[in-house]
């Protein structure tokens, strides 16, 4: 797979995802998108196509199950399936519900919660029964009427990273563009936004980018678009009239973190002068991990520099009696106050949606 080098910055620009192998559920061929993708991959002589009885039980990925080799190969595997369970998960504080367009991501962010959420199924799944998914979203909107219901499309995947394959995100944006009671939200680490710029969003989709200090992007986010590419993509999105947002996550305390985050906001401000962005939000999430996640991360990325020392953290209880390790209160407060100051200085018109 080719890569493009920026001669000045020597950055590696993330190419469009191309799977090494594609699996299809038989039922997926009963849907227009499934048929379209089947015909497409039948014509790709360099991409093996196989069948699987279920997108939850894909066999035949090379390597010993659970090994780093198997994990890497799984992240290069695409599965075309049908989303059978149409009970949407909640997605607080980002939205009321998660809308399930896909599962899995081709990026290799060391800290990502998908390490545990997708467990032993890290391959990328695209769901083709969009009309059924949209019908279920309509039911949720009707139940909460006359309140607006927000749907998050990036809880279990990065839909921008596979949009060139599925086209599902643009269809979803235009579906919500027609809804009086529904808004769509998603976040991405990929800059491949051009197919979405002419979507008829009608201001009902908030297009968010995950951004971070250079140290975090360089050390912990391989396989994603470089920061400057994301910022340039954000500029395009703002010019296309989308409500824009930035997810600063995970906020991470490294040597020089204060200056690192200041440089991030200098770059954002240079590309997006405050006067050019009238509807802007920031979401702030500090780094956290669980014991299960730490063990998986160390298995999959044994050379990671990600700090996960339990003795340096405090335990924060969550729902269902499970919790995670977060920064101690004084360190978390320092992070929050520093980011709040930067946002107020560089984007005084922006809303800070939450810090967690």
N, C-alpha and C positions, 0 to 999 in steps of 0.2 A: 504494500500500500504506500502510495506516495505521500510525502509531506512537503509543506511549503515553508521555506525559511525566510524570515524577515532579516534582510542583510544588516540593518542598523542595530536591531535589538537581539538578533540571533534567537528569536523565539520560534518554537515549533507550533505551527497553527494546526489545530485539530482537524483532521480530514473528516468527511462524512462517513458515518458508520457503515461498514460493509461486512455482513456476517460471514463467518467461515462455513456455516452449515445452517439450513433452515428446516424446521420441523413443522408439519401441519397436522392439526386435528381433523379427522374426516368431516366433522360437523361444520368446520370453518368454511368448507367449500360450498355450503348452502347459503352463504351470505355474499352480497356483491363485492365487498372489500376482500373477502377470502378468495373469491374466484379471481379477482384482479391480481392479487399477490401471487396466487398459484401460477397464473399465466406468465407473470413477470419472471418468476424464478425458474420456470421451466425453460425459459429462453437464456438463462445465465449459465452457460456451460461450466463456468469455474466455481459455481456454488452448488454443492450437493443438496438435494431435496429429499427429505425422509418423512415418514408418517409416524405419528405417535397417538396412542389411544387417549391420552389426556395431557393437557399442558402442565398439570401438576406432577406428572411422572414421566419425565423425559429420560430415556436411557440411550446409551451409546456415545456419550461425551467422553472424549479421550482423556486418559489419566485415571489414577486411583481416586475414587470418590472422596472428596474432602481435601485432597492434596492441593498445594498451590498451583500445580500444573493443571489439574482438573478445573480449579476455580477460574484460571485465566481462560481456558478453553470455553468454559460455560459462559463467560462474559462476552464471548465472540459467537454465541449461539442465539439464533432467533427462533421463536416459537409463535406460530399463528394459531390462535385459539378463540374459544367462545367463553365469555364471562357468564357463568351460570348463576352464581349467587349475585343477585341484584340488590342485596341489602347494603347500602353504602355505609362505610365506616365514618365516624365523626372525625373532624379535623380541626379541633381547637388548638390554639387561638386563631389560626389562619382563616378558618371558614367553618360553616356548619357541617358540611359533608365533603368527603373525598369522592370525586367522580372517577371511576376506574377505566381509564383508556388503555393503560399498559402497566406492566410490572417489570422492574429491573432497569439497570442503567449500564451503559458501556464505559462510563468513567470509572476511575480507580481511586476515589477519594478515601484515604485511609480511615478517616473518622466517621464515615457515613453510617447512619442508623440502618440502612438497608442491609448492612452486613449481618444483622440479626433478624430484621423483619422478613427478608426473603429466605433466610436460613440456608437450607440445602438446595434451594432452587434459584441460584443467582443469574440464570439465563434470562434473556429479554423476551417478554411476552407482549404481543399486540393482540388486542381483543377486537374482533370484527363485527360484533353485533351492536353497532352504534345506535341503531334506531331503538332497540330495546333499552339501552343505557339511557338514551335521551328521554324515553317514555317514563322511566323510573325517576329521573331527575324532575320531570314535570309533576309527578305525584308528590314528591317532597316539597316542591314549590307551592302546590295547591294546599298542602296540609298546613303550611306556615303563613299562608296569605292572611292579611295583606302585607306582611313583613317581607323584606327582601331576603332571599336565601342565597348564601355564598357557597360556591363549589370550588374545591381545590383539585387541580388536575395533575399535581406533581408530588403527591404523597408517597407513591411507590415507584416512581420513575421520573425521568427527565424527558417529557414528551417532545421538546424541541429537537433533541438529539436523534429522534427516529421519525421526525415529520416528513423527511424526504422519502421515506418508505411508505408510511401509512396514510399521510394526508389527514389523519383523524383530528389533529388539533385545530386546523383551519375550519373543518366542519363543525367542531364543537364551539369555536369562537363565534361562528355565524349563527349557530343554533341559539346561543345565549344572546346574540345581538338582537334577536326577535322576541326575547322574553322580558316582560314588564316586571316580573317578580324574581328574576334570577341573575346573579352575577358570577362570572368565572374568574378564577385566579390560577396562576401557575408560576413556577420559578424555574430558572435554567442556569446552567453553567456553560451553555453552548451559544455560539454567535451566529448560527445558521438560521437567521430570522427572515431572510428575504421572501420566502413563500408566504409569510404571514402578514406582510406589510400592507397588502391590499385587501385583507379580509374585512368584511362588513361587521365590525365589532360594535358600532354605535355606542362606544364608551362604556360598555358593560363587561369588558375584560380588563383586569389589571395584570399587566405584563411585568414580571419581576425578574431581576437578575441577582444571582448569588455572587457577592463580591467579598473580597477580603484583602488583608495586607499581602504584599508581595511574598513575604516569607511563607505564609500559610499556603498560598496558591502554588508556589514553587516546590515546597516540600511535601505537601499532602494532597494535591489535586491532579495527579497525572491522568492523562487521557481526556482532559477537558480543554476548552478554549482558553487561551491566555487572557489574563485580566484585561489588557488593553483592547483586545478583540471584543470582549463582553461589553466594555464601556462604549465602544463604537457602535455595537449593535443596539445598546440602550438609546443612543442618540437617534438612530434610525427609527426605533419604536416610538420614541417621543414625537418625532416629526410625523409619524403616521397617525398621531392623535390618540394613541392608547394612554389610559391612566398608567403611570409608571411606578415601579417600586424597586427597592433594593433590600435584599435579605443579607444582613451582615452576620454570617454564621459559618463556622463557629468562631465566636470571639475568643481569641487564644492569646495567652500571656507568654510571649517569647522575649528574649533579650532585645530591648529596644521597641517593644510593642507600641508604646505611645507614639513614637515618631513614625512607625510603620503605618499605623492607622491614619495619622495626619497626612502622610503622603497619599494614601488611598483617596482621601476626600479632596485633596488638591487635584488629583487626576479626574475625579468625578466632576468637580466644579469647572475644570478647564474644558471638558467635553460637553458639559450640560450647564451652561450659565443659568443661575437660578431663575432669571426672568423667562427662560425658554421652557420651563417645566412648572406648570401651574397646579398639577395634581400629582403629588409625589409622596410616597410613604417609605418609611424605614422600619424593618423588623430586626430586632437584636436578640441573638441567641448565643449564650455562652457555651463553651465547650463542655460536653458531658459524656460519660461513658458508663456502661454497666460491666459487671464482671464477665458476663457472657460475651459482650462485644469486645472487651479487651483481649480475651483469649482467641477469638476469631481473627481479630486484627493482627495479632502477633503471629498467628499461623499463616495468614494470607500475605502479610507484609512484614516479614521477619526483620527487615532492616529499617523499619520506620523509626523516625525520631519523635513520634507523637508521645508526649508526656502523659502517662496514665498511672501515676503513683497515688494509690488510695490514701496514703498517709498525708498527702498534701491537699486533699479535698474534703468536702463534707458530703454526707449522704442525704439526698433529698428524696423523700417518699413520693411515689406517684400513685395512680389509680391501680386497683386490683392488688394492692399490697406489695407492689414492686417499685423499686426506686433506681436512682442513678447517682453517680458521683459528679458533683459540680464544684466550682470554685468556692472557697470559704467566703463568708459573708462580706468581709472587708475587701477582699480581692474582687468579688463580683460587683460590689458597689463602686469600686474604683473604675472597673471596666465600663459600667453603665454611665457613670458621670462623665468619663472621658469621651465616650461616643456621643452622648447627649450634647456635650459642649461643641464637638466637631460638627454635628448636624445643625445646631443652632447658628454656628458661625458661617458655615458654607451653604446651607440650604435653610434659611430661617423660615421659609414658607412651608416646609415639609412637615408631615405628621409622623411622630414616632408611634407606631401601632402598639408595640409592646416590647418589653425586655423580659427574657426568661432564662 
